[in-house]
Amino acid sequence: MGLYLLAIDWKTTVFAIVGGLGIFLFSITMMTDSLKKLAGSKLRLILEKSTNTPLKGIFVGIIVTGLIQSSSATTVLVVGLVQAGLMTLPQAVGVIFGANIGTTVTSVLIGLKIGEYALPIMFVGSVLIFFVKKRKVQDLGKAILSFGMLFFGLETMGGALAQLVELPAFQNIFLTVADYPILGVLAGIGTTVVIQSSSATIGILQQLYATGAVPLMGAIAIVLGDNIGTTITSVIASIGGTSAARRTAGIHVMFNMIGTIIFFILLRPYTALIAFVSEKMFGPGYLTDKLTISLAHVTFNAITVLLLFGFVKQLVWLISKIVPSKNEIEVDDVVLEERLIKEAPELALENAKKAIINMGNVARGMFEYAFNYAFENDHKDFDMGIQCEEMIDRMDDKIHNFLVKIGASNLENRQVQQLAKDIDTITDLERIGDHLENILEFFQERHENKIELHEEARADLLDLFDFLRMSLKEALQAYINKDVLLAREVNIRESVLDKKVKQYRKKHITRIQDCSCSETEAGYYVDILSNLERIGDHCNNMAVNVLFEVFTHDDQLF
């Protein structure tokens, strides 16, 4: 052993290991960044528009992750889309499943004998970078250059590691991992958390296994840990985000934890299966040692997807219990992603629309609290109604500022019109909140001063509340779906509402003349009628905006 230690050129060996590792890690990052730039904002559009079923989500996750060579990047994109309200949690589950399969592409490429072509690949990439001025071609050149650097780094590192394999101390470390697989799992978790790239960890592991440093069982244990460690990126991305975003990251953790537990329990037979496939089924030497690790990685993720695919609803239910919403009306936490404004204005407008829909739902909730407080006198309803009004004001400020920033970007005429209508809509919703607040305060004074409503006045108010409940619901639905028929219905209902209010005012005057209601009650009643009528006006404004937007857009098509 002593002679062998002296025979090693330690300076050259250490420099080769750290230098090769540095080149490899840099190339992984550079390749991911270059491929993301090549794909551009289309990645977000693909993720948002093509994931309406879990199965489609899986395929999209595989393709997107295969393109950008990073499951972490895909899951962070998904967390961002869920947080922005552009993707639902069930949609996100499919993409996360697919991302775990797509991330294995790098290990398969490393497993193929491409290392000897690393230098010419780097040359091709360099030519594209330095001799072509088009940005997209330069990004392609960077992706190709980093692809070659990846293999060059691995080859440099592998040559140096091969010398260390003969050291008994080096062998003992990895034999211990084989004897105690839990250490391998922990090593995989720790390494991936530090490096922030499962592809990089697997690539290093492939090199170690190829040199004979790590036994197969120990290597597979590290693969299992690597799959848990890679979830840290999505967890970090979800910190401080919405409940839906945290649940999305939680699904990523659950997927890999469940898979790791299953495969860890079956580690010995699974190792035997991988050894059989790589050494017996195809014949000796058919699979390279590096590709054997890739096989284990692909199989782990593919089988885990097959096992869990039928339990998507159950996983969503479970993570909803583990990560509950903060409270039932806290829906103003939709994150408005400012980076979408430059990357994809269309998605930024969609992001804003999701927030406006939430604002509308808060307004509908406030309407119910106002109704309940008016006729049941439960002070909890008053408090919740005021909380909703404060929430609507916050949402109004946040969404308005976001829309103004979108307006400063380059938009098509259609998008400019949508932007203007969205600003009008949040203004109408904010005013509805103000009128509901007035109604709450009127009824608060009535309850505190024990002013009873005339039975006929009470019945008329009940009728108006019921009528407006439907108008507000239909106005919001018309906005969500750009539904012309619903918008027309709301528009028609407005004229009916005006007639009702006029009729109830006349009845009220008759009651005053008959002295069947007090002066104080008379004043409150008129104010409540006026505020209810104004709510109807704002519902109608929302409907008219939908009609204007749809018909204007149709005119532009011809």
N, C-alpha and C positions, 0 to 999 in steps of 0.2 A: 504493500500500500504506500509506504514511504517513497519508494522509487517512482511509483506512478504519480504521486503528488508532485515530485520534482520534475517529472517529464512534462507536466502540463504548463503551458505558457499562460499563467494566470492573468496577466495584464490583457493579452489578446483575447482570452476566453471571456473575461468579465466584460470587456468593452464590446465584444461581439454580441453577448447576451443582452446587455442594457441598450446597446445601439439598435440591434434588431428588434427588440421589444418596443423601443421608442418609435421606430419607423412603422412598425405594425399598428400600434395604437393610433398614431397620427393618420395613417392611411385609412383606417376604419372611419374615423371622424370626418376626414376630408371626402371620402367616397359618399358617405351619407349626406353631407351638406351639398355636394355637387349634384347628386341625384335628386335631392329635394328641390334645388333651384331649377333643374331641368323640368321637373314635373310642375313646379310653380303652384299657383292657387288651385289648379285642377284637382290636386289631391283632396283638398277640402270638399270641392264640389262632388267628386266621386264618392267620398265617404258619406256625404250628407244625402245625396240623391239616389244612391244605389244600394241601400242597406235596409229596405223595408221588410225583409224577412231574415231570420237568423242564418239560413243557408246562404243567401246572397251575401250577407255580412261576412261569413266565413271566407267566401271566394274573394271578396273585395279586400279583406284583411290579408289574405295570402298574397294577392297581386301587389297591393300597395307596399307591404313590408318587403316583398321580394324586390320591388323597384328601388326602394330607398335603403334597403339592407339594414333596417333597424326596427325591431319590434318596440323598443322604447319610444322612438319617434312617432310610430303609429299610435301607440296607446296614449301618448301625450296629446296628439292631435284629437283623438277620440274624447279624451277627458275635456279638452277645450270645447269641442262641439256640443257635448252633453251639457257642459257648464253654460254655454251660450244659448241653450235651448234648441239647438239645431238638430239634435239627435236624441232619441229616447234611450233609456237604459236597455230594454230588450234588443234594440238595434246595435247598441254598443257591445253587447255580449258576443254576438256573432263575429264582429270585427276583431275583438280581442282573441277569440278562439283562432281565427284565421291568422292573426299576427304571430301567434305562437308557432304555427306551422311555417309561415313565411320567413321567419328569422333563421330557419335551418338552412336556407339557401347558401348562406356564406360558408357554413361548415361543409356543405356538399362540394362547393367550388374549391375549398381548401383541400378536400379529400382527393380531388382529381390531380393528376400529375401535371400541374401548370407551372410549377416553380421554375423550371428550366427556361420558360418563355417570359419570365418576369422582366428582364432588361429590354427586349424588343417591345413588349407591351408598354413599358414606361416611355420608350422612345416615341411610339405612336401618339401617346397622350401629350407629350411635350411639344411635338410638331403642331398639334391642333391648338394648343394653348398659345404658342409664340408666333404662329404664322397665319392664323385665321382671326379676323377681327370680330366676327359675330359672337355675341355674348353666349348664345345657346351652344354654339360649337365649342367655345372655350370651356363652358361648364362640362360638356361631354368629354373634352380633353382632360379636364381635372379628374373626372370620374375614372377614365381609363388609366391615367397616370397613377392614381391612388390604388387602383386595382392591381397594377403591376407592383407598386411599392408594398402592398400587403404581402404578396408572395416573396418579394425580395427580403422583407423584414423577417418573415418566417424562416426562410432558408438560412439567413445569416444567424438567427437565433438557434435554429436546429443544429447547425454544424457545431456550434460551441457546446450546446447541451449534450451532444453525443459523447463528448469527452468526459463529461461529469457523471454519466450514467454508470461508469465502471467503479466509481467511488462507493465503498460499502456504506458510508454514512448517508450518502445521497439515496442509495437503494433502500436503506432501512426506513427513511422517512416515508417513502411511498408504500413500502410493504406494510407499515403501520396503518396507513390509510385503508389498505385492502383488508387488514385484520379488523379494523374498527371503522366500518363504512360511514358511521355518523360523523366522524372527523372529516371525511371527504365531502359530505353534504355541507358541513359548516365551512369548510375551506372554499367550496363553490359559492356559497352565499357571500362570504366575506370578500372574496376576490372580485365578484361581479359588482357588489355594492361600491367597492373602491374604484374600480375601473369604469363603472357605469355603462358596461357593454357586455351583453351575454355572448355576442359573436366573438368579441376579443378573447373572452375567457375560454370559450370552446376552441378557438384557434390555437391558443397557447397550450391547452390540454392535448389537442391533436398532435402538436409537435412533441410534447413530453411522451405521449404514448408511442409515437412513431420511433422514438429513440430507445424505447424499452424502459423508460424511467418509471412509468406508472403501470401497475397491473390493470387488466380490463375492469375488474370489479371496482377497484378504487377510482378508476376513470369515470365509470358510470355513476358512482356516488357523487362525484364532483359535478357531473352533468345535472343531476337532480338538484343539487344545491344552487347551481348556476341559474336554473329556471325560477327558483324562489328569489334569488338576489336581483334578477332583472326587473322585478316588480317595484323596486324602490323608486325608480324614476317616475312612474305614474302616481305613486303615493305622494311623492314630493310635489308633483304638479297639481294634485287635488287639495293640498293643504290650504285652508282658508277659503276654499271654494264652496259651491252649493252642495246640498245633500246628495243630489244626483251625481255630481262630479266625484264625491267621495265614495259613493256606491260603485261607480264605474271602476275606480282604482281598486276597490275592495273585491270586485269580481275578478280582476286580474290576479290579485293575491290568492283568492279562493281557488281559481283554476289551477294554478301552479302548486299550491299547497296540497290540494286533493290528489293531483297527479303524482306528486312526490311521495306522499304517504302510501299510496297504492303500490307504486313501483319500488319503494324502499322495503315494504313488506315482502315483495316478490323479487328482491334484488338478486338472490342466487339463481333461481330459475331463469330470470330475465337475462342475466349475464351469460348463462349457458346457452340461451336461445340466440343471443347476438353472436356469440362465439361460433355456434353451429352454422348460422347463416353465412358468416364471413369466412369461415374456414372449411366447412364441409359441403354445404349445399352447392356453392359455386366452384368449389375446387380450391386448392391451395394457391395463394397469391393472386386470386381474382380481384379481391378487394384490398386496397392499400390499407395500412394500419390507420392512417388518418380518416379514411372513408368508413372504417369500422366505428369510430367515435361518432361520425356524422350519422351513421345508421342508427345508433343508439339514441341520438338526439332527435332525429326525425320520428322514429318509432314512438318515443315517449310522448311527443306532442300530438302526433296523429291519433294514437290510441286514446289519449286523454280527451281529445275532442270528440271521438266516437262515443266514449263512455258518458260524457256530460251533455252531448248535443240534445238528447231527449229530456233533459232536466233544466232547460233554460228558464222556464217559468218558476220552477222551484228555487233556482239559484237567485233569481230576481227577488222572490218573496223573502228568502233567507237573508239576503244582504240588506233588504229594506228593514228587517227586524234588527239586524246588527247595527246598521247606520240609520236610525230614525230621523225624520224631519224634526227641525228644532221646535216648531209649533205649527198648528194647522193653517194659520193664515200668513205664514212667513213665505210669501211668494215673490217678494221684491228683490230676491237675491240672484236673479238671472244676471249673469256676468255679460256685460257688453264688451265684446272683444275688439279693442281699437286696432289691433294688428290686421283685422279683416278689412278695414277701410282701404288700405293700400293694396293688400293682397287680392281681395275679391269683394268689391263694393256690393255686388249682388247678394253675397252672403251676409255682409254687414247690414243691409236693409232687412234681410230675413231675420237676422239676429234681433234687430230693433223691433220687428213685427212680433216676435215671440214675447218680448218684454211688454209691448203694448197690449197683447192678449192677456198677459198676467195682470197688467194694470186694470184691464176691463173686468177680469174675474174678481179682483179686489173690490172694484166699484159695485159689482153685483152682490158680493158678500156684505158690503156696507149697506146696500139697499135692504137686505134681509134683516140686518141688525136694527136699522131704523124702523122697519115695519114691526118687528117684535117689540121694540122698546115703546113704540107708539101705542100698541094695543095690549101689551102684557105688563109693562112697567117694571121690567127686570133691569136693574142698574148695570148688570154685567153686559147687557146688550148695548147700553150707552157707551160704556168704556171700550168695548170692542169696536163699535162704530167709529169713535174718535180715533182709535188706533189705526183703523183702516184709512181714515182721512189723512192722517199724518203720513201713512205709507204711500198713499196716492200722490201727495205733494212731493215726497222724496223721489218717487219713480218719475214723476213729471220732469223734475229738474235733471235727473240722470239721463233719461231718454232724450229729452230736448237737446241737451249738450252733445250727446252722441250723434243725433241727427244733424246738428249744425256742422260737426266735424266731417260727417259723410258728405254734406253739401259742398264742402270745400274741395272735395276730390273730383276727378274727372268722371262725370256721369252721363249716361245717355238721356235723351229727352224723356223717355218712359220712366226712367229711374228718378229724374228730377220731379216729375209729377207725383210719383208714388211718395217721394220724400215730403212734398208739400202736403199731401193728404194725410200722411202719418202725423205730421206736426199738428194739423187741424184736429185729428182724432184724439191725440193726447190732451189737447186743449179742452175738447168737449168732455172727456172723461174727468179731467181735473175740475171742471165747472160742475159736473154732476156730483162729484165728491163735496164741493162747497155747498151745493143746495141740500144735499143729504145732511150735512153738518148743521145747516140752519134748521132743518126739520127736527133733528135730534135735540137741538137747544130749545126750540119752541115747545116740544113735548116735555123736556126736562122742567121748564118753568111751569107748564100745565100740571105736571105730576106734583111738583113741590108745593104749588099753590092750591092743589086739590081742586082744579077747575075741571068739571065734568063736561064732556061733549054731549050735545044733543044726540039722541038715538039716530035721527035721520042723518045728521052730519057725520056721525061715526060710520054709518052704512055707506055713505057717499065716498068717504075717504078710503074705506076698504076697497070699494070698486075701483077707485083711481090707482091705488097701490097695485092691485091685481093686474090692471090694464097696463101700467107702466112696467111692471115686472116682465111681462111678455115683450114689450117694446125694447127694453134694454137688452134682453136676451137675444132677440132677433137682430137688433142693430149690431151687436158684437159678432154674432154668427155670420151676418152679411159681410162684415169686415174681414173675418177670418177666411171665408171661402169665396169672397168676391161674388156673392150670391145676389144677382139682380132681382130675382123674384122676392126674396126676403127683404131686400132694400126697398122695393116698391111697396111691400106690405107695411113696413115701418112708416113709409111716407104717407100712405093712406091712413094709417092709424093716427097720425099726428092731427089730421083734420077732425077725426072722430074725437080725439082727446080734447081739442079746442071746444068742440060742441058740448062735451060733457062738463068741462070746467065752467063754460058759460051758463049751462043749465043749473049747475050746483051753486053758482054765485046767486042766481035769481032765487033759488029756493032759500038760500041763506038770508037774502034781503027780506024775503017773506017772513022768515022766523024772527028776524029783528023787529019787523013791524008788528008781529004778533006778540012780541016780548017773551018769546019762548026760549031765548038764549041771552046770556049776559053780555055786556059791552066788552068785557075782557075776553070772553070766549069768542066773540065776534071778530076781534082783532087778530087773535091767534089763527083762527080758521082761515081768514083771508090770506094771511102770510103763508100758511101751509099750502093752500091752493096755488098760490103764485109760484112757490118753489117746485111743486109737483109739475106744474105746467112748464116751467123752465127745463126740468129734467127731460120732459117729452121733446122740447125744442132741440136739445143737444143730441138726443137719440136720433131725431130726424136729420140733424146736420151730418151725423155719421153715415146715415143711409144715403143721403144725397151725395156725399163724397164718394161712396162706393159706385153709385150710378154714374157719376161724372168720370171717375177713373176708368171704369169698364168701357163706357161708350167712347171716351176719348182714345183709349188704346185700340179699340176696334176700328175707329176711323183712320188711325195711323197705319193700319194694315193694308188699306186700299189706296 
